[in-house]
Amino acid sequence: MRPALPLAIALGTLLSVATPAVAQDAQSTPEKPAGERGQPADADGGAPAAADHPANAPGARGGDALLRAQVLLERARFSPGEIDGRGGTNTGRAIAAFQRSRDLEPTGELDEATWKALDGDTAPVLVHYTITGADVAGPFNELPDGMMEQAELESLGFEDVAEALGERFHASPALLARLNPGKDLGAAGTTIVVPGVETAAPLHGVERVVVDKSDSVLQLVAADGRVVAQFPASTGSEHDPLPIGEWTIKGVAPDPTFHYNPELFWDADPSHAKATIAPGPNNPVGVAWIDLSKEHYGIHGTPEPGNVGKTDSHGCIRVANWHVRLLADVVKPGMPAVLQE
């Protein structure tokens, strides 16, 4: 997604979310029926067909191995963040967390024992997907750079089909382009190669949320203390530090509006006024806001998934849109949320 926001927002999460107003003004967008969300290349509606790609082989090497690992980690709920086939700190943290969950030495390296555990998931990591008319229908619009200009829009949807498909398959648009050279992602009926992330098992038994500042991660923890999921997170900055302590989940606002108040930002444009930003995946707080008992603070999505865990935030906890949707399904009012160094 494009870096279309001013400094006060591009650095991360937004302290200016007025949480009661978010909950009141949230607008829920009905999920499309399954038939409108695309279908496997095989027309009988069965499992998506495996792509003919080296990453689908357990013995993949080099960049193909890294891509394979990222998809398998995402499906295991120890996410590397936006799947890009490039790796980095988020991938290393995901590997280490997966290793700890399997009682392996948490080296962050893809050793033989780690591959053996990952390859217990035998579904193909890259599959075929046929682009539908609903995928390309839009509307798609280029986003203006300024908050005041964005406030004039009726929604903050995707800018193009590649961005929308990237979010659906947890992948960078650049990866989709590499996997599908010469393919027109804006043409209905085109069959493309995508990460096979839709076979991930649902999460159950989550008892608390833990946000770890030192590792830039959000973890979901079961009653017995097991970490059952981990996602990259942006967790504050020098000017707006993460509010360390034990808080609770107050509620969830799906597809929220964002109430921009420049008075709450140390780096706000002095010419800005208060404004209301419409819902959408490119809304500054993404597709969901999870309200914390600490006033003005919450967990939310982002229009920039590739920056999660790599850039600062304005004190809140910022995760990819697909992860905040998952969180919204598993957290409950009153659930503990521990924010730690």
C-alpha positions as CSV (number, residue, x, y, z in Angstrom):
1,M,0.0,0.0,0.0
2,R,1.3,3.5,-0.8
3,P,2.8,5.8,1.8
4,A,0.1,8.4,1.4
5,L,-0.2,9.8,4.9
6,P,1.5,12.7,6.6
7,L,4.3,12.1,9.2
8,A,1.8,12.0,12.1
9,I,0.2,8.9,10.6
10,A,2.9,7.4,8.4
11,L,5.0,6.6,11.5
12,G,2.3,4.3,12.8
13,T,-0.7,4.1,15.1
14,L,-2.7,7.1,16.0
15,L,-3.2,8.4,19.5
16,S,-6.0,10.6,18.3
17,V,-8.6,7.8,18.0
18,A,-11.5,8.9,20.3
19,T,-12.4,5.4,21.4
20,P,-16.0,5.9,22.4
21,A,-16.7,7.8,19.1
22,V,-15.0,5.0,17.2
23,A,-17.3,2.4,18.8
24,Q,-20.3,4.6,18.1
25,D,-19.5,5.5,14.6
26,A,-18.0,2.2,13.4
27,Q,-19.6,1.0,10.2
28,S,-19.7,-2.7,9.5
29,T,-19.1,-3.8,5.9
30,P,-20.9,-7.1,5.2
31,E,-18.6,-9.8,4.1
32,K,-19.1,-10.9,0.6
33,P,-20.7,-14.3,0.0
34,A,-18.2,-17.1,-0.7
35,G,-19.0,-17.2,-4.4
36,E,-18.1,-13.5,-4.7
37,R,-14.7,-13.8,-3.1
38,G,-13.1,-15.8,-5.9
39,Q,-12.7,-19.5,-6.5
40,P,-10.0,-22.0,-7.0
41,A,-8.8,-22.6,-10.6
42,D,-10.5,-26.0,-10.5
43,A,-14.1,-25.1,-11.2
44,D,-15.7,-27.8,-9.1
45,G,-15.1,-25.7,-6.0
46,G,-12.6,-28.1,-4.4
47,A,-9.3,-27.3,-2.8
48,P,-7.2,-24.8,-4.7
49,A,-4.8,-26.4,-7.2
50,A,-1.2,-26.4,-6.3
51,A,1.0,-24.1,-8.4
52,D,3.9,-25.5,-10.4
53,H,6.6,-23.7,-8.3
54,P,9.7,-24.8,-6.5
55,A,8.5,-23.4,-3.2
56,N,5.9,-26.2,-3.1
57,A,8.7,-28.8,-2.7
58,P,9.8,-29.6,0.8
59,G,13.4,-29.5,-0.4
60,A,13.1,-25.9,-1.7
61,R,16.3,-23.9,-1.5
62,G,17.3,-20.3,-1.4
63,G,14.6,-17.7,-1.9
64,D,12.1,-20.4,-2.7
65,A,12.8,-22.0,0.7
66,L,12.3,-18.6,2.4
67,L,9.0,-18.1,0.7
68,R,7.9,-21.6,1.6
69,A,8.8,-20.9,5.3
70,Q,6.9,-17.6,5.4
71,V,3.7,-19.2,4.2
72,L,4.0,-22.1,6.5
73,L,4.7,-19.8,9.4
74,E,1.7,-17.7,8.6
75,R,-0.5,-20.8,8.5
76,A,0.9,-21.9,11.8
77,R,-0.1,-18.5,13.3
78,F,3.5,-17.4,13.9
79,S,3.4,-14.7,11.3
80,P,6.4,-13.2,9.4
81,G,4.1,-10.3,8.6
82,E,3.5,-9.4,5.0
83,I,4.7,-12.3,2.9
84,D,7.4,-11.0,0.5
85,G,9.8,-13.9,0.0
86,R,12.6,-11.6,1.2
87,G,12.8,-12.3,5.0
88,G,14.1,-9.9,7.6
89,T,13.6,-9.3,11.4
90,N,9.9,-10.1,11.4
91,T,10.6,-13.5,9.8
92,G,13.4,-14.3,12.2
93,R,11.2,-13.5,15.2
94,A,8.4,-15.7,13.7
95,I,10.8,-18.6,13.3
96,A,12.1,-18.3,16.9
97,A,8.5,-18.1,18.2
98,F,7.5,-21.2,16.2
99,Q,10.6,-23.0,17.5
100,R,9.7,-22.2,21.1
101,S,6.1,-23.5,20.4
102,R,7.6,-26.8,19.3
103,D,10.2,-27.1,22.1
104,L,13.0,-26.4,19.7
105,E,16.0,-24.2,20.4
106,P,14.8,-20.6,19.4
107,T,17.7,-19.7,17.0
108,G,15.5,-17.9,14.5
109,E,17.3,-20.0,11.8
110,L,15.7,-22.6,9.5
111,D,17.5,-25.7,10.7
112,E,16.6,-29.3,9.9
113,A,14.5,-29.8,13.0
114,T,12.5,-26.6,12.3
115,W,11.9,-27.6,8.7
116,K,10.7,-31.0,9.9
117,A,8.2,-29.3,12.2
118,L,7.1,-26.8,9.5
119,D,6.7,-29.5,6.8
120,G,4.2,-31.3,9.0
121,D,1.8,-29.0,7.1
122,T,1.6,-30.7,3.8
123,A,-0.8,-28.4,1.9
124,P,0.8,-26.5,-1.0
125,V,2.2,-23.1,-0.1
126,L,1.5,-21.6,-3.5
127,V,-1.9,-22.2,-5.2
128,H,-3.8,-21.1,-8.2
129,Y,-6.5,-18.5,-7.9
130,T,-8.9,-17.2,-10.5
131,I,-9.6,-13.5,-10.4
132,T,-13.3,-12.8,-10.4
133,G,-15.5,-9.9,-11.6
134,A,-16.1,-9.0,-7.9
135,D,-12.3,-8.7,-7.4
136,V,-11.9,-6.2,-10.2
137,A,-15.1,-4.3,-9.7
138,G,-13.7,-1.8,-7.2
139,P,-14.2,1.0,-6.8
140,F,-10.5,1.8,-6.7
141,N,-9.2,5.3,-6.2
142,E,-5.8,6.9,-5.8
143,L,-5.6,8.3,-2.3
144,P,-4.7,11.9,-1.7
145,D,-1.7,12.7,0.5
146,G,-3.3,15.0,3.1
147,M,-5.6,14.2,6.0
148,M,-7.9,17.1,5.1
149,E,-8.2,15.8,1.5
150,Q,-8.8,12.2,2.7
151,A,-11.5,13.5,5.0
152,E,-13.5,14.5,1.9
153,L,-13.7,10.9,0.6
154,E,-16.7,8.7,1.2
155,S,-14.5,5.6,1.9
156,L,-10.8,4.8,2.0
157,G,-10.8,1.6,-0.1
158,F,-8.1,0.0,-2.1
159,E,-6.2,1.8,-4.7
160,D,-6.0,-1.1,-7.2
161,V,-6.7,-4.8,-7.6
162,A,-3.1,-5.8,-6.7
163,E,-3.4,-4.1,-3.3
164,A,-6.7,-5.8,-2.6
165,L,-5.4,-9.2,-3.6
166,G,-2.2,-8.7,-1.6
167,E,-4.3,-8.0,1.5
168,R,-6.5,-11.1,0.9
169,F,-3.5,-13.4,0.5
170,H,-1.3,-11.6,3.1
171,A,1.3,-10.8,0.5
172,S,3.1,-7.8,-0.8
173,P,1.9,-6.7,-4.3
174,A,5.5,-6.9,-5.4
175,L,5.5,-10.6,-4.5
176,L,2.3,-11.2,-6.5
177,A,4.0,-9.4,-9.5
178,R,7.1,-11.7,-9.2
179,L,4.9,-14.8,-9.0
180,N,2.8,-13.8,-12.0
181,P,5.1,-12.2,-14.6
182,G,3.1,-10.8,-17.6
183,K,-0.2,-11.5,-15.9
184,D,-2.9,-8.7,-15.8
185,L,-4.1,-8.7,-12.2
186,G,-6.9,-6.4,-13.2
187,A,-8.5,-8.9,-15.6
188,A,-11.3,-11.1,-14.4
189,G,-10.8,-14.8,-15.4
190,T,-7.0,-14.6,-15.1
191,T,-5.5,-17.5,-13.1
192,I,-2.7,-16.4,-10.9
193,V,-0.3,-17.9,-8.3
194,V,-0.9,-16.7,-4.7
195,P,0.2,-17.8,-1.2
196,G,-2.0,-20.5,0.2
197,V,-2.9,-18.8,3.4
198,E,-6.6,-19.7,3.6
199,T,-6.0,-23.2,5.1
200,A,-4.8,-21.8,8.4
201,A,-6.7,-23.4,11.3
202,P,-8.9,-21.2,13.5
203,L,-7.7,-20.1,16.9
204,H,-9.3,-21.4,20.1
205,G,-8.6,-21.1,23.8
206,V,-7.0,-17.6,23.8
207,E,-7.0,-16.2,27.3
208,R,-4.9,-13.0,27.0
209,V,-3.1,-10.7,24.7
210,V,0.6,-9.8,25.3
211,V,2.4,-7.1,23.4
212,D,6.1,-7.2,23.7
213,K,7.9,-3.9,23.0
214,S,11.4,-5.4,22.8
215,D,10.5,-7.9,20.1
216,S,7.8,-5.7,18.4
217,V,5.3,-8.6,18.5
218,L,1.8,-9.2,19.7
219,Q,1.1,-12.7,21.1
220,L,-2.0,-14.6,21.9
221,V,-1.6,-16.8,25.0
222,A,-3.7,-19.8,26.2
223,A,-4.7,-20.5,29.8
224,D,-1.7,-22.8,30.3
225,G,0.7,-20.1,29.3
226,R,1.4,-21.4,25.8
227,V,1.8,-18.8,23.0
228,V,-0.6,-20.0,20.3
229,A,-0.1,-17.1,17.9
230,Q,2.4,-14.3,17.3
231,F,2.1,-11.3,14.9
232,P,4.5,-8.5,14.1
233,A,3.4,-5.2,15.7
234,S,4.5,-1.6,15.9
235,T,4.4,-0.6,19.5
236,G,5.2,3.1,20.1
237,S,8.0,5.6,19.8
238,E,10.2,7.9,21.8
239,H,7.6,10.6,21.7
240,D,4.6,8.3,22.2
241,P,5.8,5.3,24.2
242,L,3.8,2.1,24.6
243,P,1.8,2.4,27.9
244,I,3.4,-0.4,29.8
245,G,1.1,-2.2,32.2
246,E,-1.8,-4.6,32.5
247,W,-5.0,-3.4,30.8
248,T,-8.1,-5.1,29.5
249,I,-10.0,-5.3,26.2
250,K,-13.1,-3.1,26.3
251,G,-14.6,-4.0,22.9
252,V,-14.2,-4.1,19.1
253,A,-15.2,-1.7,16.4
254,P,-15.1,-3.2,12.9
255,D,-14.5,-0.9,9.9
256,P,-14.2,2.2,12.1
257,T,-14.2,5.8,11.2
258,F,-11.2,7.7,12.4
259,H,-11.5,10.9,14.3
260,Y,-8.4,13.0,13.6
261,N,-7.5,15.5,16.2
262,P,-4.2,17.3,15.4
263,E,-4.0,18.6,19.0
264,L,-3.1,15.1,20.1
265,F,0.0,14.9,17.8
266,W,3.3,16.4,18.6
267,D,4.2,16.5,14.9
268,A,0.9,17.6,13.5
269,D,0.6,20.1,10.6
270,P,-0.4,23.4,12.4
271,S,-2.8,24.1,9.5
272,H,-4.8,21.0,10.2
273,A,-8.3,21.0,11.8
274,K,-10.2,18.2,13.4
275,A,-11.6,15.8,10.7
276,T,-13.4,12.5,10.3
277,I,-11.9,9.9,8.0
278,A,-14.2,7.4,6.5
279,P,-13.9,3.6,6.9
280,G,-11.9,1.4,4.6
281,P,-8.7,-0.7,4.5
282,N,-6.7,2.5,3.8
283,N,-8.2,4.2,6.8
284,P,-5.4,5.2,9.3
285,V,-6.6,2.6,11.8
286,G,-7.3,0.0,9.2
287,V,-10.3,-2.4,9.3
288,A,-10.8,-2.8,13.0
289,W,-10.1,-1.0,16.3
290,I,-9.8,-3.1,19.5
291,D,-10.3,-0.7,22.4
292,L,-8.1,-0.9,25.5
293,S,-9.0,0.2,29.0
294,K,-6.1,2.8,28.7
295,E,-7.9,5.9,27.3
296,H,-7.1,6.7,23.6
297,Y,-5.1,3.5,23.2
298,G,-6.0,0.3,21.2
299,I,-4.9,-2.3,18.8
300,H,-5.7,-1.6,15.2
301,G,-5.0,-2.3,11.5
302,T,-2.9,-0.2,9.1
303,P,-2.8,0.9,5.5
304,E,0.9,0.0,5.4
305,P,1.3,-3.8,6.3
306,G,4.9,-3.9,5.0
307,N,5.9,-1.4,7.7
308,V,4.5,-3.2,10.7
309,G,7.2,-4.1,13.2
310,K,9.7,-2.0,11.4
311,T,8.5,1.6,12.0
312,D,7.4,3.5,15.1
313,S,3.8,4.2,16.1
314,H,2.1,6.9,18.1
315,G,1.7,4.7,21.2
316,C,-1.0,2.3,20.1
317,I,-0.4,-1.2,18.8
318,R,-0.5,-1.5,15.0
319,V,-0.8,-4.9,13.1
320,A,-1.7,-5.9,9.6
321,N,-5.3,-5.7,8.7
322,W,-5.7,-9.4,8.3
323,H,-4.3,-9.9,11.8
324,V,-6.5,-7.3,13.4
325,R,-9.5,-9.1,11.8
326,L,-8.4,-12.4,13.3
327,L,-7.9,-10.7,16.7
328,A,-11.3,-9.1,16.5
329,D,-12.8,-12.6,16.2
330,V,-11.0,-14.1,19.3
331,V,-10.7,-11.3,21.9
332,K,-13.5,-10.6,24.3
333,P,-14.4,-7.7,26.6
334,G,-12.6,-8.1,29.9
335,M,-9.7,-10.2,28.4
336,P,-6.4,-9.1,29.8
337,A,-4.0,-7.2,27.6
338,V,-0.5,-7.1,28.9
339,L,1.9,-4.4,27.4
340,Q,5.5,-5.1,28.4
341,E,9.0,-4.0,27.7
